[in-house]
């Protein structure tokens, strides 16, 4: 996973964590849906000559947010982190689909008690929300095509 987002110095550690966490969460979410026979997060796991779909994801907007702002006005969105991801699934050179997902403290917990939560705890909820929506879409498309 790559990032083109501009971040402040104090956000780099959490951005790096997000870049490492997102692919694993996406792989787990795809695996739970049972859409594909096998899901891997490392290209070296693909057998030579094997057929594979590939995801390329880029974080294009990122902010870790701020606990103090969440404490005082988090219910209204203040201090919530921002995660915006663009991605593309390819089959060789052919683009299968593209997507863009954005989350900003979407859980009720981050809105109600975000001032007491670690940035990583809020961020993982946003990552899981993006990957759930994406894999729900993939499952719906796969089901639609399987019915034909």
Buried (B, 14 or more C-beta within 10 A) or exposed (E): BEBEBEBEEEBEEBBEBBBEBBBEBBBBBBBEBEBEEEBEBEEEEEEEEEEBBEBEBBBBBBBBBBBEBBBEBBBEBBBBBBBBBBBBBBEEEEEBEEBEBBBBBBBEBBBEBBBEBEBBEBBBBBBBBBBBBBBEEBBEEBEEEEEE
